[in-house]
Amino acid sequence: MTPIAVVQSCFTTRNGTPRQPLLVPLARACLILDSSRVPPAALEGLGEYSHCWILYVFHLNTDLEKLWKQPSKSKFKAKVRVPRLKGCKMGVFATRSPHRLCPIGLTVAKVEAVRGRMVLLSGVDLVDGTPVLDVKPYLPYCDSIPGATVPKWVMEDNLLAVASINFSQEFSSTLANFWATTEKTSLYASPDEIQSLIKQVLSWDIRSVSQRNRPHNVLWKMENCSVGDISSDLEGDEVSSNEGGQFLSSDITYHLMLEGIDISYRIDVDRNVIVEKASLSPEVHNGIRNRCNYMMWRDGNG
């Protein structure tokens, strides 16, 4: 199937993108139709709905090439680790894991406005660049099922909720200084609004199961490898030691990319989050990003 549209999202990478839709109300995106295939008239009437369904491709899956072109070599896993089950496995079709035999996603988003060939969305769980296969209106009378039930583990929200989120003074001042560079390409109106977005995203523990468990194993790893090896194993996350040479969970610096901003944060064993630093990605710093911005979002100009 050929995509009909592409998503421009506040989520620069998979890391930090919500695991479910509508969890982060401030998460914004523009769905932009492929003008060579779909005329803007196809969107007429969609703006009268509050929400829409979006079918899309998990295009950043690491095994996508094998799934599509070499299925016999894809080593498809029938069971996946589930964050709400603390890493225990469940059949893939009983989950919303992106690692599926057919890498097709289904999500719901709030329709903020329709502007020409763009649909302005909020509450999204879509990473930037996501190819879209179809858009359908959300119909409460048949899409919402009274009395529908789910397994108990699905409702265990407290397992992923953090205890607190605090921002360092350095972070807040740096973000404000960045604004002169980022405001023309941002989906947000101010640094304060971006900070609110960050707080909503980090209100859930966005780390993978292995990342949440790794801090308890770092001391063991120190006996077998160098700091550089640990850093590599943490998939690009920075690692530092305390004065005694030991590593604690709060010594690990994690990174979140939002709106082209690299956000550094730490989280302790009690799930208290400290947002420490911010830096611009090379794309933003070089001014080469070409995307929707807040003025388009608000006024539909451009």
Secondary structure, DSSP 8 states (H G I E B T S, - for coil): ---SEEEEESB-SSTTS-SSTTSSTT-EEEEEE-TTT--GGGGTTGGGSSEEEEEEE-TT-TTHHHHHH-GGGS---SEEE-GGGTT-EEEGGGS--S--SS-EEEEEEEEEEEETTEEEEES---BTT-EEEEEEE--HHHHS-TT----GGGG-GGGTB-SEEEE-HHHHHHHHHHHHHHGGG-SSSSHHHHHHHHHHHHTB--S-HHHHHGGGGHHHHHTTS-HHHHHHHTTT-EE---TTS---GGGEEEEEEETTEEEEEEE-TT-EEEEEEEEE-HHHHTT------HHHHHH---
